[in-house]
Amino acid sequence: MNSSPTPPAKPEKKTPVAKKTVRVRPVPGVTRAVAILRLLGRSPQSMGVKAIADELELVPSTCLHILRALVAEELVRVDTETKRYSLGTGMLSLARSVIETSGFANLAQPVLDGLANDWNVTMIGVETPDIDHIVVLALSRSRAPFRLHVDVGSRFPAMVSATGRLVAAFSEAPWAQIEKRFKAMRWDKPVELATWKREVELARKKGFSIDRGNYMNGVTVIAVPLLDAANRISHTLVATGLSDNFVGAAATDLAMAMKKQAEGLSALLPSTR
């Protein structure tokens, strides 16, 4: 009697092994110390222990212990007479180290110098980490007597001026969050939300934004974005000058020159997101 051939064995299915994720456990002392530093950085005035503890919902004795440790590291200073705390000079050295090792700052500086010299404007290289704030990483001042009050390391609200329109245009954040931050801005010549939203859309289409005296009366601010492969904004190049110096198509011409430089810089920067 003929026997039926034995069917080939089916390959055994392997159950995929889930990738292990690194779980970062919160360290209360560290998170509280960082919260204190951020609070003092936002505060226009020095603060006492009770005010800090109340704001961050900390036990006053715990808050005091952390403050003393930060004072010992020179990240916070204390006025011995008023017993009030503010950021210390140690923060400056940390900030300077970050800026000096920034690939963007090193790459952007000669570009900013060239544009500032050719167009006689103050050029600024800005990091746009989120929709809350922006940070100045590089700066090249013009020869003109006009001086903008800004330094390397300065922080501003993310929705500020021309850069703010670009952050809104290329951000992945919900519009409700963007609108909330826009409404908190202070302008010399306030812009209606509907008008600003149209300008945001225009900035997305053109790839640059121009603020003609809205944020600072008499000052024109031009910004172009640095975008990664996914069209996400990481930095902006910003030009500032007196509006009287931007006659005719001068502002648009400068924006196009900046846009060309920004595209070159974007190609050199690694994607960090």
C-alpha angles and dihedrals in degrees: 000000000000116000121218115250114259110250115240114265114258114244112257113252114236117220108231113246113231114238114248115242123209109243114211110210115209116248105209096205093052096045091048092049091050090048090053092050092050092048093051089047091056096043116093089206136041115267137217125233094257094050091050093046093048093048093050096034093240130150104258093231091052090047091051093051091052092046091052090052091050091048090052089054090048091239089117130031127206128208102228092208101048097027089225124142135221137163114293133223091259088076089062094059091048092049091047091052091052092049094045092052094045110118090206094055092051093047096042099047098078089044091052092046091052095048093044090052096044097045101026093233134125108258123203132189111211134190116215105198097163144338093279104065146354128215130214109231102167136019139187118183126214127239090242121106089242110106124191115210098239135115137183106282095030115142125210136176109278094236093058119135121306095346089054091060090053093047089052092045097052101029122113091211120116114266091240090064092046092049091051092054092045091055090054092058123105117219132183087221106024118221122218113245093239091051092047091050090054089050090051090054090047090050090053091052098043098037094231140065134215125199109196104198099311098114095033118018111242094009125106117208122194122190135181125187132236106220131192127220090278091054092251120146119240104160142000135215110223131195123193131186144136111296090228088067093057103074124164113343095342095113093049092046091053090047090055092049090050091047091057091051092046091054090054092049092047090058091054098047119085116233109257099184 
